Amino acid sequence: MEMKKHILAVTVENKPGVLTRVATLFRRRGYNIESLAVGETENPDISRMTIVVSGDDRVIEQVTKQLYKLIDVIKIVDISEEKAVERELMLIKVKADATVRAEILQIVEIFRARIVDIGRDSLIIEVTGDSEKIEAIEDSLRPFGIIELVRTGKIAMVRGGAKS
């Protein structure tokens, strides 16, 4: 079977301990979560987890069945094959003295990113986009010296009228 990345949209009750139970399920079965983003939905009683995990279809089917056994799980949709909008957010602090700021500003503009903080010798840049865009700007800024970097997990939503 072919290993591929799956994006699972998991709707859960917004209660303490749900995230721990979901993460523990993956850990007990030896599956690595590549990305996990959780947030409240339009209904404050419900949260949505976007989980990225690699595996063949059989593994994902097994994970899905195990997730449905958790009492707080409402719905699971594998949106990997759907037409979806996917985004990540990255904050990256880069060394930026006066001699290189103009060059960094050009990179920020090209990637439609934003400078959100200016220090004496550094800039913090915010960028959103798909994984490829995030990795490309990171590669472009690496030569200046990355001081600190943080990325969210992937979030995704099916295009059009379908609800995931």
DSSP file (Angstrom, degrees, kcal/mol; ACC not computed):
  #  RESIDUE AA STRUCTURE BP1 BP2  ACC     N-H-->O    O-->H-N    N-H-->O    O-->H-N    TCO  KAPPA ALPHA  PHI   PSI    X-CA   Y-CA   Z-CA
    1    1 A M              0   0    0      0, 0.0     2,-0.4     0, 0.0    55,-0.1   0.000 360.0 360.0 360.0 150.3    0.0    0.0    0.0
    2    2 A E        -     0   0    0     53,-0.1     2,-0.4     1,-0.0    55,-0.3  -0.659 360.0-138.0 -86.6 128.9    1.1    3.5   -0.7
    3    3 A M        +     0   0    0     -2,-0.4     2,-0.3    53,-0.1    53,-0.2  -0.718  37.8 155.4 -82.5 130.1    2.1    5.8    2.1
    4    4 A K  E     -A   55   0A   0     51,-1.5    51,-2.2    -2,-0.4     2,-0.4  -0.969  46.2 -91.6-149.0 164.8    0.7    9.3    1.7
    5    5 A K  E     -A   54   0A   0     -2,-0.3     2,-0.4    49,-0.2    49,-0.2  -0.630  38.2-163.3 -80.4 134.6   -0.3   12.3    3.8
    6    6 A H  E     -A   53   0A   0     47,-2.8    47,-2.1    -2,-0.4     2,-0.6  -0.944  10.5-149.5-117.1 139.6   -3.8   12.5    5.0
    7    7 A I  E     -A   52   0A   0     -2,-0.4    72,-2.6    45,-0.2     2,-0.6  -0.941  16.4-165.0-109.2 113.4   -5.6   15.6    6.3
    8    8 A L  E     -AB  51  78A   0     43,-3.2    43,-2.7    -2,-0.6     2,-0.8  -0.876  10.1-156.9-102.9 124.1   -8.2   14.6    8.8
    9    9 A A  E     -AB  50  77A   0     68,-3.2    68,-2.1    -2,-0.6     2,-0.6  -0.891  19.5-173.2 -96.9 109.6  -10.9   17.2    9.8
   10   10 A V  E     -AB  49  76A   0     39,-3.1    39,-3.3    -2,-0.8     2,-0.5  -0.922  11.9-158.1-113.6 116.8  -12.0   16.0   13.2
   11   11 A T  E     +AB  48  75A   0     64,-2.9    63,-3.1    -2,-0.6    64,-1.6  -0.822  23.9 170.3 -93.7 128.3  -15.0   17.7   14.8
   12   12 A V  E     -AB  47  73A   0     35,-2.6    35,-2.6    -2,-0.5     2,-0.2  -0.886  40.9 -90.6-134.8 162.2  -15.0   17.2   18.6
   13   13 A E  E     -A   46   0A   0     59,-2.4     2,-1.8    -2,-0.3    33,-0.3  -0.556  44.1-117.6 -70.7 140.0  -16.8   18.5   21.7
   14   14 A N        +     0   0    0     31,-3.0    -1,-0.1    -2,-0.2    32,-0.1  -0.582  67.2 130.4 -84.3  81.9  -15.0   21.5   23.1
   15   15 A K    >   -     0   0    0     -2,-1.8     3,-1.3    57,-0.0     4,-0.4  -0.926  64.9 -88.7-132.7 155.3  -14.2   19.9   26.5
   16   16 A P  T 3  S+     0   0    0      0, 0.0    -2,-0.0     0, 0.0     0, 0.0  -0.383 109.0  22.5 -61.3 139.7  -11.0   19.6   28.6
   17   17 A G  T 3> S+     0   0    0     -2,-0.1     4,-2.2     1,-0.0     5,-0.2   0.255  86.0 109.4  92.7 -12.1   -9.0   16.5   27.9
   18   18 A V  H <> S+     0   0    0     -3,-1.3     4,-2.3     1,-0.2     5,-0.2   0.941  79.8  49.5 -64.3 -46.4  -10.2   15.8   24.4
   19   19 A L  H  > S+     0   0    0     -4,-0.4     4,-2.7     1,-0.2     5,-0.2   0.904 110.5  51.4 -59.0 -41.9   -6.9   16.8   22.7
   20   20 A T  H  > S+     0   0    0      1,-0.2     4,-2.6     2,-0.2    -1,-0.2   0.917 109.4  49.7 -61.5 -44.1   -5.0   14.5   25.1
   21   21 A R  H  X S+     0   0    0     -4,-2.2     4,-1.8     2,-0.2    -1,-0.2   0.896 112.8  46.7 -63.8 -39.9   -7.3   11.6   24.4
   22   22 A V  H  X S+     0   0    0     -4,-2.3     4,-1.7     2,-0.2    -2,-0.2   0.948 114.3  46.4 -67.2 -47.7   -6.9   12.0   20.6
   23   23 A A  H  X S+     0   0    0     -4,-2.7     4,-2.4     1,-0.2    -2,-0.2   0.886 111.2  53.2 -62.4 -38.8   -3.1   12.5   20.8
   24   24 A T  H  X S+     0   0    0     -4,-2.6     4,-3.0    -5,-0.2     5,-0.2   0.878 103.6  56.8 -64.2 -38.1   -2.8    9.4   23.1
   25   25 A L  H  X S+     0   0    0     -4,-1.8     4,-1.2     1,-0.2    -1,-0.2   0.932 110.4  43.9 -58.6 -46.0   -4.7    7.3   20.6
   26   26 A F  H  <>S+     0   0    0     -4,-1.7     5,-2.4     1,-0.2     4,-0.4   0.926 114.3  50.2 -64.8 -44.3   -2.1    8.1   18.0
   27   27 A R  H ><5S+     0   0    0     -4,-2.4     3,-1.5     1,-0.2    -2,-0.2   0.921 106.9  53.6 -61.3 -45.7    0.8    7.6   20.4
   28   28 A R  H 3<5S+     0   0    0     -4,-3.0    -1,-0.2     1,-0.3    -2,-0.2   0.815 111.9  45.7 -60.6 -30.6   -0.5    4.2   21.6
   29   29 A R  T 3<5S-     0   0    0     -4,-1.2    -1,-0.3    -3,-0.3    -2,-0.2   0.433 114.6-116.0 -94.3   0.8   -0.7    2.9   18.0
   30   30 A G  T < 5 +     0   0    0     -3,-1.5     2,-0.4    -4,-0.4    -3,-0.2   0.729  65.0 143.7  75.9  22.2    2.7    4.3   17.1
   31   31 A Y      < -     0   0    0     -5,-2.4     2,-0.5    -6,-0.2    -1,-0.3  -0.805  44.6-135.5 -96.6 135.4    1.4    6.8   14.5
   32   32 A N        -     0   0    0     -2,-0.4     2,-0.7    22,-0.2    22,-0.6  -0.772   7.1-141.3 -91.8 127.9    3.2   10.1   14.2
   33   33 A I  E     -C   53   0A   0     -2,-0.5    20,-0.2     1,-0.2     3,-0.1  -0.800  14.4-170.5 -84.1 117.0    1.1   13.3   13.9
   34   34 A E  E    S+     0   0A   0     18,-2.4     2,-0.3    -2,-0.7    19,-0.2   0.821  71.6   4.5 -78.4 -31.8    2.9   15.5   11.5
   35   35 A S  E     -C   52   0A   0     17,-1.4    17,-2.8    -3,-0.1     2,-0.4  -0.984  62.0-176.7-154.8 141.5    0.7   18.5   12.1
   36   36 A L  E     +C   51   0A   0     -2,-0.3     2,-0.4    15,-0.2   117,-0.3  -0.956   4.5 173.9-145.3 121.9   -2.1   19.3   14.5
   37   37 A A  E     -C   50   0A   0     13,-1.9    13,-2.9    -2,-0.4     2,-0.4  -0.997   8.0-175.9-129.0 134.1   -4.1   22.5   14.7
   38   38 A V  E     +C   49   0A   0     -2,-0.4     2,-0.3    11,-0.2    11,-0.2  -0.984  12.1 148.6-132.4 138.9   -7.1   22.9   17.0
   39   39 A G  E     -C   48   0A   0      9,-1.6     9,-3.0    -2,-0.4    -2,-0.0  -0.988  46.9 -87.2-163.2 160.5   -9.6   25.7   17.5
   40   40 A E  E     -C   47   0A   0     -2,-0.3     7,-0.3     7,-0.2     2,-0.1  -0.350  42.3-142.7 -65.3 148.0  -13.1   26.6   18.3
   41   41 A T        -     0   0    0      5,-2.5    -1,-0.1     2,-0.8     5,-0.1  -0.192  43.7 -73.9 -96.4-166.4  -15.6   26.6   15.5
   42   42 A E  S    S+     0   0    0      1,-0.1     5,-0.1    -2,-0.1    -2,-0.1   0.714 127.4  63.5 -63.4 -19.0  -18.6   28.9   14.8
   43   43 A N  S >  S-     0   0    0      3,-0.2     3,-2.3     1,-0.1    -2,-0.8  -0.944  81.0-148.9-105.5 116.8  -20.2   27.0   17.7
   44   44 A P  T 3  S+     0   0    0      0, 0.0    -1,-0.1     0, 0.0    -2,-0.1   0.644  95.8  61.5 -64.3 -12.5  -18.3   27.5   21.0
   45   45 A D  T 3  S+     0   0    0    -32,-0.1   -31,-3.0    -5,-0.0     2,-0.4   0.524 101.9  61.9 -85.8  -6.1  -19.3   24.0   22.2
   46   46 A I  E <   -A   13   0A   0     -3,-2.3    -5,-2.5   -33,-0.3     2,-0.3  -0.964  63.1-166.6-127.2 137.1  -17.5   22.4   19.2
   47   47 A S  E     -AC  12  40A   0    -35,-2.6   -35,-2.6    -2,-0.4     2,-0.5  -0.819  12.8-140.3-114.7 159.6  -13.8   22.4   18.2
   48   48 A R  E     -AC  11  39A   0     -9,-3.0    -9,-1.6    -2,-0.3     2,-0.5  -0.984  10.4-162.3-123.0 127.1  -12.2   21.4   15.0
   49   49 A M  E     -AC  10  38A   0    -39,-3.3   -39,-3.1    -2,-0.5     2,-0.6  -0.908   4.0-160.2-104.6 132.6   -8.9   19.5   14.8
   50   50 A T  E     -AC   9  37A   0    -13,-2.9   -13,-1.9    -2,-0.5     2,-0.5  -0.958  18.1-174.5-110.4 112.8   -7.0   19.4   11.6
   51   51 A I  E     -AC   8  36A   0    -43,-2.7   -43,-3.2    -2,-0.6     2,-0.6  -0.930  13.7-161.2-114.8 125.9   -4.6   16.4   11.9
   52   52 A V  E     +AC   7  35A   0    -17,-2.8   -18,-2.4    -2,-0.5   -17,-1.4  -0.933  23.4 162.4-105.9 123.3   -2.0   15.6    9.2
   53   53 A V  E     -AC   6  33A   0    -47,-2.1   -47,-2.8    -2,-0.6     2,-0.4  -0.995  31.4-131.8-141.2 143.2   -0.8   12.0    9.4
   54   54 A S  E     +A    5   0A   0    -22,-0.6     2,-0.3    -2,-0.3   -49,-0.2  -0.766  49.8 107.9 -96.5 142.3    1.1    9.8    7.0
   55   55 A G  E     -A    4   0A   0    -51,-2.2   -51,-1.5    -2,-0.4     2,-0.1  -0.910  63.8 -82.4 170.0 168.0   -0.1    6.3    6.3
   56   56 A D     >  -     0   0    0     -2,-0.3     4,-2.2   -53,-0.2     3,-0.3  -0.363  54.3 -94.7 -82.7 172.8   -1.7    4.0    3.7
   57   57 A D  H  > S+     0   0    0    -55,-0.3     4,-2.4     1,-0.2     5,-0.2   0.842 124.9  55.4 -58.8 -35.4   -5.5    3.9    3.4
   58   58 A R  H  > S+     0   0    0      2,-0.2     4,-2.2     1,-0.2    -1,-0.2   0.912 108.0  48.1 -64.8 -42.9   -5.7    0.9    5.7
   59   59 A V  H  > S+     0   0    0     -3,-0.3     4,-2.7     2,-0.2    -2,-0.2   0.916 112.5  48.5 -63.6 -43.8   -3.9    2.7    8.5
   60   60 A I  H  X S+     0   0    0     -4,-2.2     4,-2.6     1,-0.2    -2,-0.2   0.890 110.4  51.6 -66.2 -38.5   -6.1    5.8    8.1
   61   61 A E  H  X S+     0   0    0     -4,-2.4     4,-2.3    -5,-0.2    -1,-0.2   0.916 111.4  47.8 -62.4 -42.2   -9.2    3.7    8.1
   62   62 A Q  H  X S+     0   0    0     -4,-2.2     4,-2.2     2,-0.2    -2,-0.2   0.919 112.2  48.8 -64.4 -44.9   -8.0    2.0   11.4
   63   63 A V  H  X S+     0   0    0     -4,-2.7     4,-2.7     1,-0.2    -2,-0.2   0.920 110.9  51.4 -60.7 -44.1   -7.2    5.4   13.0
   64   64 A T  H  X S+     0   0    0     -4,-2.6     4,-2.3     1,-0.2    -2,-0.2   0.921 109.3  49.2 -61.0 -45.2  -10.6    6.7   11.9
   65   65 A K  H  X S+     0   0    0     -4,-2.3     4,-0.7     1,-0.2    -1,-0.2   0.903 112.8  48.0 -61.5 -40.7  -12.4    3.8   13.5
   66   66 A Q  H >< S+     0   0    0     -4,-2.2     3,-0.7     1,-0.2     4,-0.5   0.891 109.8  52.5 -68.0 -38.8  -10.4    4.2   16.7
   67   67 A L  H >< S+     0   0    0     -4,-2.7     3,-1.7     1,-0.2     6,-0.3   0.904 103.4  57.4 -62.7 -40.5  -11.2    8.0   16.8
   68   68 A Y  H 3< S+     0   0    0     -4,-2.3    -1,-0.2     1,-0.3    -2,-0.2   0.744  96.9  64.2 -63.7 -20.8  -14.9    7.3   16.5
   69   69 A K  T << S+     0   0    0     -4,-0.7     2,-0.4    -3,-0.7    -1,-0.3   0.703  80.6  95.8 -74.2 -19.0  -14.7    5.2   19.6
   70   70 A L  S X  S-     0   0    0     -3,-1.7     3,-1.7    -4,-0.5   -52,-0.0  -0.609  78.5-137.1 -74.8 128.7  -13.7    8.3   21.6
   71   71 A I  T 3  S+     0   0    0     -2,-0.4    -1,-0.1     1,-0.3    -3,-0.0   0.764  98.0  53.2 -60.9 -29.8  -16.9    9.7   23.1
   72   72 A D  T 3  S+     0   0    0    -60,-0.1   -59,-2.4   -59,-0.1     2,-0.4   0.516  82.6 104.2 -87.4  -4.3  -16.2   13.3   22.4
   73   73 A V  E <   +B   12   0A   0     -3,-1.7   -61,-0.2    -6,-0.3     3,-0.1  -0.664  40.4 174.0 -82.1 126.7  -15.5   12.8   18.6
   74   74 A I  E     -     0   0A   0    -63,-3.1     2,-0.3    -2,-0.4   -62,-0.2   0.854  61.6  -4.6 -97.3 -46.8  -18.5   14.0   16.5
   75   75 A K  E     -B   11   0A   0    -64,-1.6   -64,-2.9     2,-0.0     2,-0.4  -0.997  51.3-161.3-154.1 145.2  -17.3   13.7   12.9
   76   76 A I  E     +B   10   0A   0     -2,-0.3     2,-0.4   -66,-0.2   -66,-0.2  -0.997  11.3 179.2-131.5 128.6  -14.2   12.7   11.0
   77   77 A V  E     -B    9   0A   0    -68,-2.1   -68,-3.2    -2,-0.4     2,-0.9  -0.992  23.0-145.1-130.6 125.9  -13.6   13.6    7.3
   78   78 A D  E     +B    8   0A   0     -2,-0.4     3,-0.4   -70,-0.2   -70,-0.2  -0.801  22.5 176.9 -85.3 107.5  -10.5   12.7    5.4
   79   79 A I    >   +     0   0    0    -72,-2.6     3,-0.9    -2,-0.9   -71,-0.1   0.202  45.1 110.2 -99.3  16.5  -10.2   15.8    3.1
   80   80 A S  T 3  S+     0   0    0    -73,-0.4    -1,-0.2     1,-0.3     4,-0.1   0.851  85.2  37.9 -59.8 -37.0   -7.0   14.7    1.5
   81   81 A E  T 3  S+     0   0    0     -3,-0.4    -1,-0.3   -74,-0.1     2,-0.1   0.446 100.7  97.0 -95.9  -1.5   -8.6   14.0   -1.9
   82   82 A E  S <  S-     0   0    0     -3,-0.9     2,-0.8     1,-0.1    -3,-0.0  -0.468  87.3-103.2 -85.7 157.6  -11.0   17.0   -1.7
   83   83 A K        +     0   0    0     -2,-0.1    76,-3.0    76,-0.1     2,-0.3  -0.742  63.0 163.3 -76.9 114.4  -10.5   20.4   -3.3
   84   84 A A  E     -D  158   0B   0     -2,-0.8     2,-0.6    74,-0.3    74,-0.3  -0.925  45.8-121.9-137.5 156.2   -9.6   22.3   -0.2
   85   85 A V  E     -D  157   0B   0     72,-3.0    72,-1.9    -2,-0.3     2,-0.4  -0.895  35.2-170.0 -95.3 125.2   -8.0   25.6    0.9
   86   86 A E  E     +D  156   0B   0     -2,-0.6     2,-0.3    70,-0.2    70,-0.2  -0.946   8.2 172.5-120.6 139.2   -5.0   24.8    3.1
   87   87 A R  E     -D  155   0B   0     68,-2.6    68,-2.6    -2,-0.4     2,-0.3  -0.989  14.4-173.4-144.3 152.5   -3.0   27.3    5.1
   88   88 A E  E     -E  129   0C   0     41,-2.2    41,-1.8    -2,-0.3     2,-0.4  -0.920  17.1-140.5-132.6 162.2   -0.2   27.5    7.7
   89   89 A L  E     -E  128   0C   0     -2,-0.3    63,-2.8    64,-0.3     2,-0.4  -0.981  17.2-174.5-123.6 138.8    1.1   30.5    9.6
   90   90 A M  E     -EF 127 151C   0     37,-2.4    37,-2.3    -2,-0.4     2,-0.5  -1.000  13.2-163.2-133.4 136.7    4.8   31.1   10.4
   91   91 A L  E     -EF 126 150C   0     59,-2.5    59,-2.4    -2,-0.4     2,-0.4  -0.976  18.3-176.3-109.2 130.9    6.5   33.7   12.5
   92   92 A I  E     -EF 125 149C   0     33,-2.3    33,-2.5    -2,-0.5     2,-0.6  -0.984  17.3-153.3-135.5 124.2   10.2   34.0   11.8
   93   93 A K  E     -EF 124 148C   0     55,-3.1    54,-2.8    -2,-0.4    55,-1.4  -0.856  22.8-173.2 -97.5 124.7   12.7   36.2   13.6
   94   94 A V  E     -EF 123 146C   0     29,-2.7    29,-2.0    -2,-0.6     2,-0.2  -0.916  31.7-108.5-123.1 141.9   15.6   37.1   11.3
   95   95 A K  E     +E  122   0C   0     50,-2.9    27,-0.3    -2,-0.4     2,-0.2  -0.522  47.1 168.6 -63.2 130.7   18.9   38.9   11.9
   96   96 A A        +     0   0    0     25,-2.5    26,-0.2    -2,-0.2    23,-0.1  -0.587   9.2 173.7-154.0  82.7   18.5   42.2   10.1
   97   97 A D    >>  -     0   0    0     24,-0.2     3,-1.6    -2,-0.2     4,-1.0  -0.315  55.1 -87.2 -80.5 177.4   20.9   45.0   10.6
   98   98 A A  T 34 S+     0   0    0      1,-0.3     4,-0.4     2,-0.2     3,-0.1   0.753 122.8  63.2 -59.0 -27.3   20.6   48.2    8.6
   99   99 A T  T 34 S+     0   0    0      1,-0.2    -1,-0.3     2,-0.1     4,-0.1   0.737 114.3  29.2 -73.7 -21.4   22.8   46.8    5.7
  100  100 A V  T <> S+     0   0    0     -3,-1.6     4,-2.2     2,-0.1     5,-0.2   0.452  90.1  96.0-117.7  -2.8   20.4   44.0    4.8
  101  101 A R  H  X S+     0   0    0     -4,-1.0     4,-2.9     1,-0.2     5,-0.2   0.892  83.9  52.9 -59.2 -41.8   16.9   45.3    5.8
  102  102 A A  H  > S+     0   0    0     -4,-0.4     4,-1.7     1,-0.2    -1,-0.2   0.902 110.1  48.8 -61.4 -40.4   16.1   46.5    2.3
  103  103 A E  H  > S+     0   0    0      2,-0.2     4,-1.7     1,-0.2    -1,-0.2   0.904 112.2  48.0 -65.8 -41.6   16.9   43.1    0.9
  104  104 A I  H  X S+     0   0    0     -4,-2.2     4,-2.7     1,-0.2    -2,-0.2   0.905 107.9  55.8 -65.4 -41.2   14.7   41.4    3.5
  105  105 A L  H  X S+     0   0    0     -4,-2.9     4,-2.2     1,-0.2    -1,-0.2   0.869 105.3  52.9 -59.6 -36.8   11.9   43.8    2.8
  106  106 A Q  H  X S+     0   0    0     -4,-1.7     4,-2.5     2,-0.2    -1,-0.2   0.916 109.7  47.7 -64.0 -43.4   12.0   42.8   -0.9
  107  107 A I  H  X S+     0   0    0     -4,-1.7     4,-2.1     2,-0.2    -2,-0.2   0.929 110.8  51.7 -62.5 -45.2   11.6   39.1    0.1
  108  108 A V  H  <>S+     0   0    0     -4,-2.7     5,-2.8     1,-0.2     4,-0.2   0.912 111.8  47.2 -57.5 -44.1    8.8   39.9    2.5
  109  109 A E  H ><5S+     0   0    0     -4,-2.2     3,-1.3     3,-0.2    -1,-0.2   0.915 108.6  53.7 -65.2 -44.3    7.0   41.8   -0.3
  110  110 A I  H 3<5S+     0   0    0     -4,-2.5    -1,-0.2     1,-0.3    -2,-0.2   0.890 114.1  42.0 -58.0 -40.7    7.5   39.1   -2.9
  111  111 A F  T 3<5S-     0   0    0     -4,-2.1    -1,-0.3    -5,-0.2    -2,-0.2   0.371 110.0-122.1 -89.5   5.0    5.9   36.5   -0.6
  112  112 A R  T < 5 +     0   0    0     -3,-1.3    16,-0.3    -4,-0.2    -3,-0.2   0.896  63.9 145.3  52.8  43.1    3.1   38.9    0.5
  113  113 A A      < -     0   0    0     -5,-2.8     2,-0.4    -6,-0.2    14,-0.2  -0.339  41.8-127.2 -95.7-177.5    4.3   38.5    4.1
  114  114 A R  E     -G  126   0C   0     12,-2.6    12,-3.4    -2,-0.1     2,-0.6  -0.992   7.2-130.4-136.3 143.4    4.2   41.2    6.8
  115  115 A I  E     +G  125   0C   0     -2,-0.4    10,-0.2    10,-0.2     3,-0.1  -0.841  28.1 174.6 -88.3 123.6    6.7   42.6    9.2
  116  116 A V  E     +     0   0C   0      8,-2.7     2,-0.3    -2,-0.6     9,-0.2   0.514  62.9  23.7-110.6  -8.4    5.1   42.5   12.7
  117  117 A D  E     -G  124   0C   0      7,-1.2     7,-2.5     2,-0.0     2,-0.5  -0.960  59.0-158.9-157.6 140.2    8.0   43.6   14.8
  118  118 A I  E     +G  123   0C   0     -2,-0.3     5,-0.2     5,-0.2     2,-0.2  -0.980  15.1 177.5-123.2 123.0   11.2   45.6   14.3
  119  119 A G        -     0   0    0      3,-3.1     3,-0.2    -2,-0.5    -2,-0.0  -0.602  47.0 -95.4-110.5 177.3   14.1   45.3   16.7
  120  120 A R  S    S+     0   0    0      1,-0.2   -22,-0.1    -2,-0.2    -1,-0.1   0.920 122.1  10.0 -59.3 -44.6   17.5   47.0   16.5
  121  121 A D  S    S+     0   0    0    -24,-0.1   -25,-2.5   -23,-0.0     2,-0.3   0.094 126.6  52.2-124.9  22.4   19.1   44.0   14.8
  122  122 A S  E     -E   95   0C   0    -27,-0.3    -3,-3.1    -3,-0.2     2,-0.3  -0.988  54.1-152.1-154.4 161.6   16.1   41.8   13.9
  123  123 A L  E     -EG  94 118C   0    -29,-2.0   -29,-2.7    -2,-0.3     2,-0.5  -0.984  13.1-144.5-131.0 144.4   12.7   41.6   12.2
  124  124 A I  E     -EG  93 117C   0     -7,-2.5    -8,-2.7    -2,-0.3    -7,-1.2  -0.965  22.2-164.7-108.3 126.8    9.8   39.3   13.0
  125  125 A I  E     -EG  92 115C   0    -33,-2.5   -33,-2.3    -2,-0.5     2,-0.5  -0.907   8.7-154.5-115.5 135.8    8.0   38.3    9.8
  126  126 A E  E     +EG  91 114C   0    -12,-3.4   -12,-2.6    -2,-0.4     2,-0.4  -0.929  18.7 174.3-108.8 131.0    4.5   36.8    9.6
  127  127 A V  E     -E   90   0C   0    -37,-2.3   -37,-2.4    -2,-0.5     2,-0.3  -1.000  10.7-170.5-138.7 137.8    3.6   34.7    6.6
  128  128 A T  E     +E   89   0C   0     -2,-0.4     2,-0.3   -16,-0.3   -39,-0.2  -0.937  35.2  90.9-122.7 150.5    0.6   32.6    5.8
  129  129 A G  E    S-E   88   0C   0    -41,-1.8   -41,-2.2    -2,-0.3     2,-0.1  -0.974  72.6 -38.1 160.0-168.6    0.1   30.2    2.9
  130  130 A D     >  -     0   0    0     -2,-0.3     4,-2.2   -43,-0.2     3,-0.3  -0.294  66.3 -95.5 -78.1 171.4    0.5   26.6    1.9
  131  131 A S  H  > S+     0   0    0      1,-0.2     4,-2.7     2,-0.2     5,-0.2   0.862 123.3  55.4 -57.4 -39.2    3.5   24.5    3.0
  132  132 A E  H  > S+     0   0    0      1,-0.2     4,-2.2     2,-0.2    -1,-0.2   0.905 108.7  47.1 -63.8 -41.6    5.5   25.2   -0.1
  133  133 A K  H  > S+     0   0    0     -3,-0.3     4,-2.4     2,-0.2     5,-0.3   0.919 112.2  50.5 -64.9 -43.4    5.2   29.0    0.3
  134  134 A I  H  X S+     0   0    0     -4,-2.2     4,-1.9     1,-0.2    -2,-0.2   0.930 113.5  45.0 -60.7 -45.7    6.2   28.7    4.0
  135  135 A E  H  X S+     0   0    0     -4,-2.7     4,-2.4    -5,-0.2    -1,-0.2   0.863 110.9  54.6 -67.3 -35.4    9.2   26.6    3.2
  136  136 A A  H  X S+     0   0    0     -4,-2.2     4,-2.1    -5,-0.2    -2,-0.2   0.920 110.1  44.1 -66.6 -44.0   10.2   28.9    0.3
  137  137 A I  H  X S+     0   0    0     -4,-2.4     4,-2.1     2,-0.2    -1,-0.2   0.892 112.2  53.9 -69.5 -35.7   10.3   32.1    2.3
  138  138 A E  H  X S+     0   0    0     -4,-1.9     4,-1.5    -5,-0.3    -2,-0.2   0.944 110.1  47.0 -59.6 -46.4   12.1   30.2    5.1
  139  139 A D  H  < S+     0   0    0     -4,-2.4    -1,-0.2     1,-0.2    -2,-0.2   0.873 111.6  51.7 -61.5 -37.8   14.8   29.1    2.6
  140  140 A S  H  < S+     0   0    0     -4,-2.1    -1,-0.2     1,-0.2    -2,-0.2   0.828 114.7  41.7 -69.0 -32.1   15.0   32.7    1.2
  141  141 A L  H >X S+     0   0    0     -4,-2.1     3,-1.6     1,-0.2     4,-0.7   0.656  91.5  87.0 -89.7 -16.8   15.5   34.2    4.7
  142  142 A R  G >< S+     0   0    0     -4,-1.5     3,-1.4     1,-0.3     4,-0.3   0.860  80.1  60.9 -54.0 -41.9   17.9   31.5    6.0
  143  143 A P  G 34 S+     0   0    0      0, 0.0    -1,-0.3     0, 0.0    -2,-0.1   0.760 100.4  56.3 -60.6 -22.4   21.1   33.2    4.6
  144  144 A F  G <4 S-     0   0    0     -3,-1.6    -2,-0.2    -4,-0.1    -3,-0.1   0.717 124.9 -96.0 -79.9 -20.8   20.4   36.3    6.8
  145  145 A G    <<  -     0   0    0     -3,-1.4   -50,-2.9    -4,-0.7     2,-0.6   0.562  28.1-128.8 105.0 106.5   20.3   34.1   10.0
  146  146 A I  E     -F   94   0C   0     -4,-0.3   -52,-0.2   -52,-0.2     3,-0.1  -0.745  23.3-179.9 -85.8 123.8   17.2   32.7   11.5
  147  147 A I  E     -     0   0C   0    -54,-2.8     2,-0.3    -2,-0.6   -53,-0.2   0.856  69.4  -8.0 -87.5 -43.1   17.1   33.6   15.2
  148  148 A E  E     -F   93   0C   0    -55,-1.4   -55,-3.1     2,-0.0    -1,-0.4  -0.990  61.1-171.8-156.7 148.3   13.8   31.9   16.0
  149  149 A L  E     +F   92   0C   0     -2,-0.3     2,-0.3   -57,-0.2   -57,-0.2  -0.996   3.8 178.5-147.1 138.4   11.0   30.2   14.0
  150  150 A V  E     -F   91   0C   0    -59,-2.4   -59,-2.5    -2,-0.3     2,-0.4  -0.995   6.5-170.4-141.7 137.7    7.5   28.9   14.9
  151  151 A R  E     -F   90   0C   0     -2,-0.3   -61,-0.2   -61,-0.2     2,-0.1  -0.954  16.0-135.9-126.5 144.7    4.9   27.4   12.6
  152  152 A T        -     0   0    0    -63,-2.8  -115,-0.1    -2,-0.4     2,-0.1  -0.394  36.4 -97.7 -80.9 171.4    1.3   26.4   13.2
  153  153 A G        -     0   0    0   -117,-0.3   -64,-0.3     1,-0.1     2,-0.2  -0.378  52.3 -80.6 -78.1 171.1   -0.1   23.2   12.0
  154  154 A K        -     0   0    0    -66,-0.1     2,-0.4    -2,-0.1  -117,-0.2  -0.504  42.4-165.1 -72.4 139.0   -1.9   23.0    8.7
  155  155 A I  E     -D   87   0B   0    -68,-2.6   -68,-2.6    -2,-0.2     2,-0.3  -0.940  11.5-178.0-118.8 151.2   -5.6   24.0    8.7
  156  156 A A  E     -D   86   0B   0     -2,-0.4     2,-0.3   -70,-0.2   -70,-0.2  -0.994  15.5-169.9-150.3 151.5   -7.8   23.2    5.8
  157  157 A M  E     -D   85   0B   0    -72,-1.9   -72,-3.0    -2,-0.3     2,-0.1  -0.990  31.8-112.6-144.6 133.8  -11.4   23.7    4.6
  158  158 A V  E     -D   84   0B   0     -2,-0.3   -74,-0.3   -74,-0.3     6,-0.1  -0.420  39.3-115.9 -65.8 137.1  -13.2   22.0    1.7
  159  159 A R  S >  S+     0   0    0    -76,-3.0     3,-0.6    -2,-0.1   -76,-0.1  -0.275  72.9  11.2 -69.4 158.2  -14.0   24.5   -1.1
  160  160 A G  T 3  S-     0   0    0      1,-0.2    -2,-0.0     3,-0.0     0, 0.0  -0.312 117.6 -30.8  77.8-154.5  -17.6   25.3   -2.1
  161  161 A G  T 3  S+     0   0    0      2,-0.1    -1,-0.2    -2,-0.1     2,-0.1   0.606 100.4 106.8 -80.9 -13.9  -20.8   24.4   -0.2
  162  162 A A    <   -     0   0    0     -3,-0.6     2,-0.5     1,-0.1    -4,-0.1  -0.424  61.7-142.5 -70.3 139.8  -19.6   21.2    1.3
  163  163 A K              0   0    0     -2,-0.1    -4,-0.1     1,-0.1    -2,-0.1  -0.888 360.0 360.0-102.7 130.9  -18.9   21.3    5.1
  164  164 A S              0   0    0     -2,-0.5   -87,-0.2    -6,-0.1    -1,-0.1   0.430 360.0 360.0-103.5 360.0  -15.9   19.3    6.3
